[in-house]
Amino acid sequence: MRTRYDKSTDSLYVELRDLPAKRTVELEEDILLDIGADGQPVGYDIQHASKKSDFIARLVIEQAAAE
């Protein structure tokens, strides 16, 4: 898992796998899930990330538990 944060837009990208997204699904307002060709998640695009700390914490914990 890798992350990229853009302070100027308060956006965070959490990359789960280094693969291109084939489609994107909106999970909730300001949280998009990128899906790969195999139908599995490749990353999360989180807008207004500083206000989404609960979601980000859950995501990190779930990914750590899955490893």
PDB file of N, CA, C and O in Angstrom:
ATOM      1  N   MET A   1       0.849  -1.173   0.000  1.00  0.00           N
ATOM      2  CA  MET A   1       0.000   0.000   0.000  1.00  0.00           C
ATOM      3  C   MET A   1       0.893   1.234   0.000  1.00  0.00           C
ATOM      4  O   MET A   1       1.814   1.363   0.806  1.00  0.00           O
ATOM      5  N   ARG A   2       0.588   2.139  -0.934  1.00  0.00           N
ATOM      6  CA  ARG A   2       1.308   3.412  -1.001  1.00  0.00           C
ATOM      7  C   ARG A   2       0.287   4.543  -0.982  1.00  0.00           C
ATOM      8  O   ARG A   2      -0.855   4.378  -1.411  1.00  0.00           O
ATOM      9  N   THR A   3       0.719   5.684  -0.481  1.00  0.00           N
ATOM     10  CA  THR A   3      -0.172   6.841  -0.440  1.00  0.00           C
ATOM     11  C   THR A   3       0.487   8.048  -1.087  1.00  0.00           C
ATOM     12  O   THR A   3       1.708   8.207  -1.073  1.00  0.00           O
ATOM     13  N   ARG A   4      -0.370   8.893  -1.655  1.00  0.00           N
ATOM     14  CA  ARG A   4       0.072  10.181  -2.187  1.00  0.00           C
ATOM     15  C   ARG A   4      -0.932  11.228  -1.697  1.00  0.00           C
ATOM     16  O   ARG A   4      -2.140  11.079  -1.880  1.00  0.00           O
ATOM     17  N   TYR A   5      -0.416  12.280  -1.078  1.00  0.00           N
ATOM     18  CA  TYR A   5      -1.278  13.338  -0.546  1.00  0.00           C
ATOM     19  C   TYR A   5      -0.947  14.646  -1.234  1.00  0.00           C
ATOM     20  O   TYR A   5       0.221  15.019  -1.342  1.00  0.00           O
ATOM     21  N   ASP A   6      -1.970  15.345  -1.699  1.00  0.00           N
ATOM     22  CA  ASP A   6      -1.809  16.666  -2.305  1.00  0.00           C
ATOM     23  C   ASP A   6      -2.400  17.683  -1.340  1.00  0.00           C
ATOM     24  O   ASP A   6      -3.619  17.806  -1.214  1.00  0.00           O
ATOM     25  N   LYS A   7      -1.533  18.397  -0.673  1.00  0.00           N
ATOM     26  CA  LYS A   7      -1.962  19.357   0.341  1.00  0.00           C
ATOM     27  C   LYS A   7      -2.802  20.479  -0.267  1.00  0.00           C
ATOM     28  O   LYS A   7      -3.737  20.964   0.370  1.00  0.00           O
ATOM     29  N   SER A   8      -2.476  20.896  -1.491  1.00  0.00           N
ATOM     30  CA  SER A   8      -3.191  22.018  -2.102  1.00  0.00           C
ATOM     31  C   SER A   8      -4.661  21.693  -2.374  1.00  0.00           C
ATOM     32  O   SER A   8      -5.497  22.596  -2.399  1.00  0.00           O
ATOM     33  N   THR A   9      -4.983  20.422  -2.576  1.00  0.00           N
ATOM     34  CA  THR A   9      -6.372  20.029  -2.825  1.00  0.00           C
ATOM     35  C   THR A   9      -6.949  19.181  -1.699  1.00  0.00           C
ATOM     36  O   THR A   9      -8.120  18.806  -1.742  1.00  0.00           O
ATOM     37  N   ASP A  10      -6.141  18.879  -0.699  1.00  0.00           N
ATOM     38  CA  ASP A  10      -6.535  18.018   0.428  1.00  0.00           C
ATOM     39  C   ASP A  10      -7.066  16.686  -0.088  1.00  0.00           C
ATOM     40  O   ASP A  10      -8.092  16.186   0.372  1.00  0.00           O
ATOM     41  N   SER A  11      -6.333  16.118  -1.067  1.00  0.00           N
ATOM     42  CA  SER A  11      -6.743  14.827  -1.623  1.00  0.00           C
ATOM     43  C   SER A  11      -5.677  13.773  -1.347  1.00  0.00           C
ATOM     44  O   SER A  11      -4.477  14.042  -1.403  1.00  0.00           O
ATOM     45  N   LEU A  12      -6.147  12.579  -1.050  1.00  0.00           N
ATOM     46  CA  LEU A  12      -5.271  11.457  -0.725  1.00  0.00           C
ATOM     47  C   LEU A  12      -5.601  10.311  -1.669  1.00  0.00           C
ATOM     48  O   LEU A  12      -6.766   9.964  -1.859  1.00  0.00           O
ATOM     49  N   TYR A  13      -4.553   9.723  -2.261  1.00  0.00           N
ATOM     50  CA  TYR A  13      -4.742   8.514  -3.057  1.00  0.00           C
ATOM     51  C   TYR A  13      -4.051   7.379  -2.328  1.00  0.00           C
ATOM     52  O   TYR A  13      -2.863   7.463  -2.018  1.00  0.00           O
ATOM     53  N   VAL A  14      -4.792   6.321  -2.055  1.00  0.00           N
ATOM     54  CA  VAL A  14      -4.259   5.134  -1.406  1.00  0.00           C
ATOM     55  C   VAL A  14      -4.193   4.036  -2.467  1.00  0.00           C
ATOM     56  O   VAL A  14      -5.216   3.501  -2.893  1.00  0.00           O
ATOM     57  N   GLU A  15      -2.973   3.715  -2.881  1.00  0.00           N
ATOM     58  CA  GLU A  15      -2.769   2.698  -3.910  1.00  0.00           C
ATOM     59  C   GLU A  15      -2.609   1.341  -3.254  1.00  0.00           C
ATOM     60  O   GLU A  15      -1.714   1.131  -2.435  1.00  0.00           O
ATOM     61  N   LEU A  16      -3.483   0.429  -3.622  1.00  0.00           N
ATOM     62  CA  LEU A  16      -3.421  -0.923  -3.085  1.00  0.00           C
ATOM     63  C   LEU A  16      -2.576  -1.830  -3.973  1.00  0.00           C
ATOM     64  O   LEU A  16      -1.833  -2.682  -3.488  1.00  0.00           O
ATOM     65  N   ARG A  17      -2.706  -1.629  -5.287  1.00  0.00           N
ATOM     66  CA  ARG A  17      -1.950  -2.417  -6.255  1.00  0.00           C
ATOM     67  C   ARG A  17      -1.529  -1.492  -7.392  1.00  0.00           C
ATOM     68  O   ARG A  17      -2.278  -0.594  -7.777  1.00  0.00           O
ATOM     69  N   ASP A  18      -0.343  -1.710  -7.922  1.00  0.00           N
ATOM     70  CA  ASP A  18       0.194  -0.869  -8.991  1.00  0.00           C
ATOM     71  C   ASP A  18      -0.341  -1.328 -10.345  1.00  0.00           C
ATOM     72  O   ASP A  18       0.394  -1.844 -11.187  1.00  0.00           O
ATOM     73  N   LEU A  19      -1.658  -1.120 -10.526  1.00  0.00           N
ATOM     74  CA  LEU A  19      -2.343  -1.506 -11.762  1.00  0.00           C
ATOM     75  C   LEU A  19      -3.261  -0.368 -12.186  1.00  0.00           C
ATOM     76  O   LEU A  19      -3.706   0.413 -11.345  1.00  0.00           O
ATOM     77  N   PRO A  20      -3.548  -0.266 -13.476  1.00  0.00           N
ATOM     78  CA  PRO A  20      -4.464   0.784 -13.921  1.00  0.00           C
ATOM     79  C   PRO A  20      -5.908   0.472 -13.528  1.00  0.00           C
ATOM     80  O   PRO A  20      -6.312  -0.688 -13.445  1.00  0.00           O
ATOM     81  N   ALA A  21      -6.656   1.516 -13.296  1.00  0.00           N
ATOM     82  CA  ALA A  21      -8.079   1.363 -12.996  1.00  0.00           C
ATOM     83  C   ALA A  21      -8.852   1.210 -14.300  1.00  0.00           C
ATOM     84  O   ALA A  21      -8.584   1.911 -15.276  1.00  0.00           O
ATOM     85  N   LYS A  22      -9.796   0.304 -14.308  1.00  0.00           N
ATOM     86  CA  LYS A  22     -10.674   0.117 -15.464  1.00  0.00           C
ATOM     87  C   LYS A  22     -12.012   0.814 -15.254  1.00  0.00           C
ATOM     88  O   LYS A  22     -12.686   1.181 -16.217  1.00  0.00           O
ATOM     89  N   ARG A  23     -12.391   0.993 -13.998  1.00  0.00           N
ATOM     90  CA  ARG A  23     -13.610   1.735 -13.688  1.00  0.00           C
ATOM     91  C   ARG A  23     -13.497   2.289 -12.273  1.00  0.00           C
ATOM     92  O   ARG A  23     -12.658   1.856 -11.483  1.00  0.00           O
ATOM     93  N   THR A  24     -14.350   3.245 -11.976  1.00  0.00           N
ATOM     94  CA  THR A  24     -14.345   3.901 -10.668  1.00  0.00           C
ATOM     95  C   THR A  24     -15.759   3.901 -10.118  1.00  0.00           C
ATOM     96  O   THR A  24     -16.722   4.162 -10.839  1.00  0.00           O
ATOM     97  N   VAL A  25     -15.871   3.603  -8.824  1.00  0.00           N
ATOM     98  CA  VAL A  25     -17.159   3.542  -8.142  1.00  0.00           C
ATOM     99  C   VAL A  25     -17.128   4.539  -6.990  1.00  0.00           C
ATOM    100  O   VAL A  25     -16.158   4.588  -6.234  1.00  0.00           O
ATOM    101  N   GLU A  26     -18.185   5.332  -6.856  1.00  0.00           N
ATOM    102  CA  GLU A  26     -18.282   6.255  -5.723  1.00  0.00           C
ATOM    103  C   GLU A  26     -18.855   5.487  -4.538  1.00  0.00           C
ATOM    104  O   GLU A  26     -19.991   5.016  -4.578  1.00  0.00           O
ATOM    105  N   LEU A  27     -18.040   5.369  -3.471  1.00  0.00           N
ATOM    106  CA  LEU A  27     -18.489   4.662  -2.267  1.00  0.00           C
ATOM    107  C   LEU A  27     -19.374   5.540  -1.401  1.00  0.00           C
ATOM    108  O   LEU A  27     -20.384   5.101  -0.849  1.00  0.00           O
ATOM    109  N   GLU A  28     -18.962   6.784  -1.302  1.00  0.00           N
ATOM    110  CA  GLU A  28     -19.732   7.805  -0.596  1.00  0.00           C
ATOM    111  C   GLU A  28     -19.201   9.134  -1.081  1.00  0.00           C
ATOM    112  O   GLU A  28     -18.230   9.179  -1.837  1.00  0.00           O
ATOM    113  N   GLU A  29     -19.822  10.213  -0.658  1.00  0.00           N
ATOM    114  CA  GLU A  29     -19.390  11.523  -1.123  1.00  0.00           C
ATOM    115  C   GLU A  29     -17.896  11.718  -0.841  1.00  0.00           C
ATOM    116  O   GLU A  29     -17.442  11.544   0.290  1.00  0.00           O
ATOM    117  N   ASP A  30     -17.146  12.079  -1.871  1.00  0.00           N
ATOM    118  CA  ASP A  30     -15.709  12.371  -1.805  1.00  0.00           C
ATOM    119  C   ASP A  30     -14.817  11.142  -1.644  1.00  0.00           C
ATOM    120  O   ASP A  30     -13.618  11.291  -1.410  1.00  0.00           O
ATOM    121  N   ILE A  31     -15.363   9.940  -1.762  1.00  0.00           N
ATOM    122  CA  ILE A  31     -14.541   8.722  -1.684  1.00  0.00           C
ATOM    123  C   ILE A  31     -14.846   7.846  -2.894  1.00  0.00           C
ATOM    124  O   ILE A  31     -15.957   7.341  -3.057  1.00  0.00           O
ATOM    125  N   LEU A  32     -13.823   7.679  -3.741  1.00  0.00           N
ATOM    126  CA  LEU A  32     -13.950   6.893  -4.962  1.00  0.00           C
ATOM    127  C   LEU A  32     -13.055   5.669  -4.879  1.00  0.00           C
ATOM    128  O   LEU A  32     -11.936   5.736  -4.372  1.00  0.00           O
ATOM    129  N   LEU A  33     -13.552   4.566  -5.374  1.00  0.00           N
ATOM    130  CA  LEU A  33     -12.800   3.317  -5.396  1.00  0.00           C
ATOM    131  C   LEU A  33     -12.470   2.974  -6.838  1.00  0.00           C
ATOM    132  O   LEU A  33     -13.368   2.840  -7.671  1.00  0.00           O
ATOM    133  N   ASP A  34     -11.181   2.833  -7.135  1.00  0.00           N
ATOM    134  CA  ASP A  34     -10.736   2.410  -8.455  1.00  0.00           C
ATOM    135  C   ASP A  34     -10.672   0.892  -8.503  1.00  0.00           C
ATOM    136  O   ASP A  34     -10.113   0.251  -7.613  1.00  0.00           O
ATOM    137  N   ILE A  35     -11.257   0.322  -9.565  1.00  0.00           N
ATOM    138  CA  ILE A  35     -11.329  -1.122  -9.751  1.00  0.00           C
ATOM    139  C   ILE A  35     -10.482  -1.508 -10.953  1.00  0.00           C
ATOM    140  O   ILE A  35     -10.534  -0.851 -11.992  1.00  0.00           O
ATOM    141  N   GLY A  36      -9.701  -2.574 -10.810  1.00  0.00           N
ATOM    142  CA  GLY A  36      -8.863  -3.065 -11.899  1.00  0.00           C
ATOM    143  C   GLY A  36      -9.628  -3.959 -12.857  1.00  0.00           C
ATOM    144  O   GLY A  36     -10.806  -4.245 -12.643  1.00  0.00           O
ATOM    145  N   ALA A  37      -8.956  -4.402 -13.917  1.00  0.00           N
ATOM    146  CA  ALA A  37      -9.565  -5.263 -14.933  1.00  0.00           C
ATOM    147  C   ALA A  37     -10.061  -6.588 -14.340  1.00  0.00           C
ATOM    148  O   ALA A  37     -10.982  -7.209 -14.871  1.00  0.00           O
ATOM    149  N   ASP A  38      -9.438  -7.011 -13.229  1.00  0.00           N
ATOM    150  CA  ASP A  38      -9.835  -8.270 -12.596  1.00  0.00           C
ATOM    151  C   ASP A  38     -11.009  -8.110 -11.626  1.00  0.00           C
ATOM    152  O   ASP A  38     -11.429  -9.074 -10.986  1.00  0.00           O
ATOM    153  N   GLY A  39     -11.535  -6.885 -11.524  1.00  0.00           N
ATOM    154  CA  GLY A  39     -12.665  -6.638 -10.642  1.00  0.00           C
ATOM    155  C   GLY A  39     -12.302  -6.371  -9.199  1.00  0.00           C
ATOM    156  O   GLY A  39     -13.183  -6.182  -8.361  1.00  0.00           O
ATOM    157  N   GLN A  40     -11.015  -6.353  -8.899  1.00  0.00           N
ATOM    158  CA  GLN A  40     -10.547  -6.126  -7.530  1.00  0.00           C
ATOM    159  C   GLN A  40     -10.089  -4.672  -7.364  1.00  0.00           C
ATOM    160  O   GLN A  40      -9.677  -4.042  -8.338  1.00  0.00           O
ATOM    161  N   PRO A  41     -10.158  -4.136  -6.143  1.00  0.00           N
ATOM    162  CA  PRO A  41      -9.739  -2.755  -5.897  1.00  0.00           C
ATOM    163  C   PRO A  41      -8.255  -2.531  -6.207  1.00  0.00           C
ATOM    164  O   PRO A  41      -7.409  -3.379  -5.923  1.00  0.00           O
ATOM    165  N   VAL A  42      -7.966  -1.374  -6.792  1.00  0.00           N
ATOM    166  CA  VAL A  42      -6.573  -0.977  -7.002  1.00  0.00           C
ATOM    167  C   VAL A  42      -6.221   0.280  -6.204  1.00  0.00           C
ATOM    168  O   VAL A  42      -5.044   0.538  -5.952  1.00  0.00           O
ATOM    169  N   GLY A  43      -7.234   1.067  -5.802  1.00  0.00           N
ATOM    170  CA  GLY A  43      -6.930   2.248  -5.016  1.00  0.00           C
ATOM    171  C   GLY A  43      -8.163   3.046  -4.625  1.00  0.00           C
ATOM    172  O   GLY A  43      -9.256   2.853  -5.156  1.00  0.00           O
ATOM    173  N   TYR A  44      -7.948   3.946  -3.680  1.00  0.00           N
ATOM    174  CA  TYR A  44      -8.994   4.835  -3.193  1.00  0.00           C
ATOM    175  C   TYR A  44      -8.561   6.276  -3.422  1.00  0.00           C
ATOM    176  O   TYR A  44      -7.433   6.655  -3.107  1.00  0.00           O
ATOM    177  N   ASP A  45      -9.463   7.070  -3.972  1.00  0.00           N
ATOM    178  CA  ASP A  45      -9.240   8.499  -4.158  1.00  0.00           C
ATOM    179  C   ASP A  45     -10.134   9.213  -3.152  1.00  0.00           C
ATOM    180  O   ASP A  45     -11.360   9.161  -3.252  1.00  0.00           O
ATOM    181  N   ILE A  46      -9.514   9.878  -2.186  1.00  0.00           N
ATOM    182  CA  ILE A  46     -10.264  10.483  -1.085  1.00  0.00           C
ATOM    183  C   ILE A  46     -10.085  11.994  -1.136  1.00  0.00           C
ATOM    184  O   ILE A  46      -8.991  12.511  -0.914  1.00  0.00           O
ATOM    185  N   GLN A  47     -11.169  12.686  -1.430  1.00  0.00           N
ATOM    186  CA  GLN A  47     -11.169  14.149  -1.449  1.00  0.00           C
ATOM    187  C   GLN A  47     -11.515  14.667  -0.054  1.00  0.00           C
ATOM    188  O   GLN A  47     -12.212  14.002   0.713  1.00  0.00           O
ATOM    189  N   HIS A  48     -11.018  15.864   0.262  1.00  0.00           N
ATOM    190  CA  HIS A  48     -11.217  16.441   1.601  1.00  0.00           C
ATOM    191  C   HIS A  48     -10.731  15.451   2.660  1.00  0.00           C
ATOM    192  O   HIS A  48     -11.405  15.207   3.661  1.00  0.00           O
ATOM    193  N   ALA A  49      -9.558  14.894   2.419  1.00  0.00           N
ATOM    194  CA  ALA A  49      -9.015  13.806   3.240  1.00  0.00           C
ATOM    195  C   ALA A  49      -8.880  14.183   4.715  1.00  0.00           C
ATOM    196  O   ALA A  49      -9.052  13.331   5.587  1.00  0.00           O
ATOM    197  N   SER A  50      -8.579  15.427   4.998  1.00  0.00           N
ATOM    198  CA  SER A  50      -8.407  15.818   6.400  1.00  0.00           C
ATOM    199  C   SER A  50      -9.704  15.665   7.190  1.00  0.00           C
ATOM    200  O   SER A  50      -9.679  15.625   8.420  1.00  0.00           O
ATOM    201  N   LYS A  51     -10.836  15.580   6.491  1.00  0.00           N
ATOM    202  CA  LYS A  51     -12.127  15.411   7.156  1.00  0.00           C
ATOM    203  C   LYS A  51     -12.601  13.957   7.111  1.00  0.00           C
ATOM    204  O   LYS A  51     -13.706  13.651   7.558  1.00  0.00           O
ATOM    205  N   LYS A  52     -11.783  13.075   6.582  1.00  0.00           N
ATOM    206  CA  LYS A  52     -12.166  11.670   6.421  1.00  0.00           C
ATOM    207  C   LYS A  52     -11.254  10.744   7.227  1.00  0.00           C
ATOM    208  O   LYS A  52     -10.997   9.616   6.808  1.00  0.00           O
ATOM    209  N   SER A  53     -10.773  11.199   8.355  1.00  0.00           N
ATOM    210  CA  SER A  53      -9.795  10.427   9.133  1.00  0.00           C
ATOM    211  C   SER A  53     -10.349   9.086   9.615  1.00  0.00           C
ATOM    212  O   SER A  53      -9.598   8.113   9.685  1.00  0.00           O
ATOM    213  N   ASP A  54     -11.634   9.005   9.946  1.00  0.00           N
ATOM    214  CA  ASP A  54     -12.215   7.728  10.391  1.00  0.00           C
ATOM    215  C   ASP A  54     -12.163   6.695   9.265  1.00  0.00           C
ATOM    216  O   ASP A  54     -11.783   5.546   9.490  1.00  0.00           O
ATOM    217  N   PHE A  55     -12.544   7.106   8.054  1.00  0.00           N
ATOM    218  CA  PHE A  55     -12.504   6.188   6.920  1.00  0.00           C
ATOM    219  C   PHE A  55     -11.077   5.751   6.633  1.00  0.00           C
ATOM    220  O   PHE A  55     -10.821   4.570   6.399  1.00  0.00           O
ATOM    221  N   ILE A  56     -10.146   6.699   6.651  1.00  0.00           N
ATOM    222  CA  ILE A  56      -8.741   6.394   6.352  1.00  0.00           C
ATOM    223  C   ILE A  56      -8.179   5.428   7.390  1.00  0.00           C
ATOM    224  O   ILE A  56      -7.461   4.493   7.036  1.00  0.00           O
ATOM    225  N   ALA A  57      -8.493   5.639   8.648  1.00  0.00           N
ATOM    226  CA  ALA A  57      -8.007   4.735   9.706  1.00  0.00           C
ATOM    227  C   ALA A  57      -8.544   3.323   9.502  1.00  0.00           C
ATOM    228  O   ALA A  57      -7.792   2.355   9.615  1.00  0.00           O
ATOM    229  N   ARG A  58      -9.830   3.194   9.205  1.00  0.00           N
ATOM    230  CA  ARG A  58     -10.417   1.870   8.952  1.00  0.00           C
ATOM    231  C   ARG A  58      -9.743   1.196   7.760  1.00  0.00           C
ATOM    232  O   ARG A  58      -9.449   0.002   7.799  1.00  0.00           O
ATOM    233  N   LEU A  59      -9.502   1.965   6.704  1.00  0.00           N
ATOM    234  CA  LEU A  59      -8.865   1.424   5.506  1.00  0.00           C
ATOM    235  C   LEU A  59      -7.466   0.898   5.811  1.00  0.00           C
ATOM    236  O   LEU A  59      -7.104  -0.194   5.374  1.00  0.00           O
ATOM    237  N   VAL A  60      -6.690   1.659   6.551  1.00  0.00           N
ATOM    238  CA  VAL A  60      -5.324   1.247   6.896  1.00  0.00           C
ATOM    239  C   VAL A  60      -5.344  -0.011   7.761  1.00  0.00           C
ATOM    240  O   VAL A  60      -4.563  -0.934   7.531  1.00  0.00           O
ATOM    241  N   ILE A  61      -6.224  -0.052   8.744  1.00  0.00           N
ATOM    242  CA  ILE A  61      -6.315  -1.215   9.627  1.00  0.00           C
ATOM    243  C   ILE A  61      -6.751  -2.459   8.841  1.00  0.00           C
ATOM    244  O   ILE A  61      -6.190  -3.538   9.030  1.00  0.00           O
ATOM    245  N   GLU A  62      -7.743  -2.309   7.967  1.00  0.00           N
ATOM    246  CA  GLU A  62      -8.203  -3.446   7.165  1.00  0.00           C
ATOM    247  C   GLU A  62      -7.100  -3.968   6.247  1.00  0.00           C
ATOM    248  O   GLU A  62      -6.949  -5.179   6.085  1.00  0.00           O
ATOM    249  N   GLN A  63      -6.341  -3.076   5.656  1.00  0.00           N
ATOM    250  CA  GLN A  63      -5.259  -3.494   4.757  1.00  0.00           C
ATOM    251  C   GLN A  63      -4.148  -4.176   5.530  1.00  0.00           C
ATOM    252  O   GLN A  63      -3.584  -5.163   5.058  1.00  0.00           O
ATOM    253  N   ALA A  64      -3.825  -3.667   6.708  1.00  0.00           N
ATOM    254  CA  ALA A  64      -2.779  -4.281   7.539  1.00  0.00           C
ATOM    255  C   ALA A  64      -3.211  -5.686   7.973  1.00  0.00           C
ATOM    256  O   ALA A  64      -2.393  -6.605   7.995  1.00  0.00           O
ATOM    257  N   ALA A  65      -4.463  -5.850   8.309  1.00  0.00           N
ATOM    258  CA  ALA A  65      -4.966  -7.148   8.744  1.00  0.00           C
ATOM    259  C   ALA A  65      -4.982  -8.152   7.590  1.00  0.00           C
ATOM    260  O   ALA A  65      -4.830  -9.353   7.814  1.00  0.00           O
ATOM    261  N   ALA A  66      -5.161  -7.677   6.378  1.00  0.00           N
ATOM    262  CA  ALA A  66      -5.225  -8.552   5.206  1.00  0.00           C
ATOM    263  C   ALA A  66      -3.840  -9.034   4.753  1.00  0.00           C
ATOM    264  O   ALA A  66      -3.739 -10.013   4.014  1.00  0.00           O
ATOM    265  N   GLU A  67      -2.795  -8.363   5.182  1.00  0.00           N
ATOM    266  CA  GLU A  67      -1.433  -8.728   4.751  1.00  0.00           C
ATOM    267  C   GLU A  67      -0.895  -9.903   5.511  1.00  0.00           C
ATOM    268  O   GLU A  67       0.232 -10.332   5.268  1.00  0.00           O
TER     269      GLU A  67
END
